[in-house]
Amino acid sequence: MKKLWVVSILCMLIFMTACSNDSATTEEASGDGKTEVIFWHSMSGELERVVQEVADGFNAEQDEITVTPVFQGTYEEAITKFNTVAGTEDAPAIMQTFEVGTKYMIDSGKIQPVQKFIDDEGYDMNQWEKNITNYYAVDDTQYSMPFNSSTPVLIYNKDAFKEAGLDPEKAPETYSELKEAAKKLTNDDQVGFSILNYGWFIEELIAVQGGLFVDNDNGRTGNAEKAVFNGEEGLKVFELISEMHKEGTFYNTGQNWDDIRAAFQSGKIAMYLDSSAGIRATVDNAPFEVGAGYLPVPDGVDRQGVIIGGASLWMAKDIDEEKQRAAWEFMKYVTTPEVQAQWHLKSGYFSINPAAYDLPLVQEEWEKYPQLKVTVDQLKNTIPSEATQGALISVFPEARQKVVSAMESLYQGVEPKEALERAAAEIDQSLEAANRKNGSQ
């Protein structure tokens, strides 16, 4: 009798446990009934907090979708992780990728162009800044939604300008003006000018002249096969750096963003190129008045404008359509003027929707930080072309490093043309290998 009682109790416990597990499974599957959108990003530090604020605002505004931002390390680290899940249901609904990963993402075949949803609902893309969206559009197809967008800008020490007898309200616009100012600004404690050893700045200095980085219209009318940045435009850039370095008016700060910004804030350099997204922090941290100007161009060259940098948001292809539509709803929310105004002011990045700039809170902030408006004006004045649209190549990160090596060789006395030709030849080999792998040759 005792054994029978024990057996009965055990059966009851097993039944109760099974029921409990079924209940838990059902609850986990249904959750709160909302569609979850996993958003992988590479915004660290303060920017991660701003990204979370944007997601929280969207989540609070409606009750059908929950966006969950997940930091995945640097752009390179994040795209490596994405490769392991791309094409499966485990892929994040939204993936942030840097601009030089655009060609790679398109060729992967694992993403859903946002053009599908733009067409499905007749969404008005004219409200987006065309000089930003152009980078992520190929053959009239918008592949991704611009998110954190920036351009290069000339930053200078207004106090140092005054001491050197230069007009603090007039930034150098041409190479000759830049060289002349750098000579006057260089002394025992300070060097006139610097550019971070980063390929992006070289690309921009070539594009502002109307020059291309690779053939086939910067890789936009066919797969790029040869580097062309070693032409007249690239040579002028490298000659500028080489000449100024030999004169002692150019300072090599290396490849670290923090180092060049620290050199400027400590008064070691008087002018340098920076990202528009870093302006506000630079102004706040500098113990002197900071000025901002457009990228300088060679004498006699008509300014064409700048290429957008930063990153965009991509939608995964092989996830259910409900998640895709939920991801699209979030993307539309992100581009509203009110959200973009907050994003612009808190992050320093451009507003995808120019209407944000007309809002009172932005206008008031521009009164405090007129440098921000300079960057916006430079972008607005950009002339759309294959040059300012930017290059599309799948080996861009590798190509940039080749350009950096060439730039650094100038400091060792290598002639500009030789440095450029060597970098171009190495990138040609990389392009050939990539095209062979993708079956385009």
Summary of the structure (lengths in Angstrom):
residues: 441
radius of gyration: 25.7
end to end distance: 83.0
largest distance: 106.7
contacts: 1456
relative contact order: 0.16
helix: 54%
strand: 15%
